[in-house]
Amino acid sequence: MAKLIKENAFVAPDQWQLRGDEDTVTDFSIITLTRWQAEKEQLKSLAQAGKLALHLTSDQTADVLADDCHHFALICIDFPKFADGRGYSCARLLRERYRFKGDLRAVGDVLIDQLFFMNRCGFSSQALRDDQDEHDALAAFSTFSVSYQNDAHDPRPLFRRRA
């Protein structure tokens, strides 16, 4: 079971459970985008109650979800391998273009090296791979003291922040 980091601290595993497309949807189910698109009307009330989450694979972009993102309390973005960076773009678009305010979680092959950058792109939680060291993971959030570029939390570049 992956170690869950939320807002830069380890937390106990939460109640969310990934469900297959044929499984029964219950409170705190994480469903696929395919299932949401097929059963949106039946699932909308559960989503609006904050008890339904969405799982996006690396080949699904934020624009296919668009304004539907506001229905979910949690959106999980899968990183199938360390070198696949499409999840960063998806997170940034969900936060900045579509104004998603819920929990945005990185899942899959999540390594310590990625945590600082995931945070800058708007992820609020990460399911860290089991073989990663917890102490090193928390230290990774402070890898850099200052960033020149803007991020999902502050749209101003460094020269605007210092003025």
C-alpha positions, 0 to 999 in steps of 0.5 A: 500500500502506498504511503500517502502524503497530503499537504507535505505531511504523511497521513493515514490512508484514507477511505477512497478505493479504486473501483473497476468499471464493472464494480459497484460504486459506493461512497468514496469510490474512485472511478475511471473517466470512461465510467464517468462519461458513460454513467454521469447522470446516475453518478452526479448526486454521489459526486456532488455529495463529495463521495466520488473521485476520478482516476485519470490515466496518463493519456487522458488530458484535463480538457476531456474532463473540463468543467466536470472536474468541479463535481469531484472531491478528489482527482487522481492522476496516474504516473505510469512511470517516472519519466512520464511527465504528462500528469504535471500538465494535466494537474496544472490545467486542472488548477489554473484553467479549470479552477479545480479546488479539490484534492489533486493526487498523484498516484502510480510511480511516484518518487521522492524526486518528483514531490517538489515539482508536483507541489508546484504544479498543484498536487495537494497529495501524493501516493508515494511508492512503497520503497521510498524513504519517508524522511527523504520524502518530506525533505524533498518539499524544500529542495529549493528555497526560491523558484524563478518561475510562477507555479499553481500557487502563485502566478507571479515570477520571482521578480514580481514577488520581490518588488 
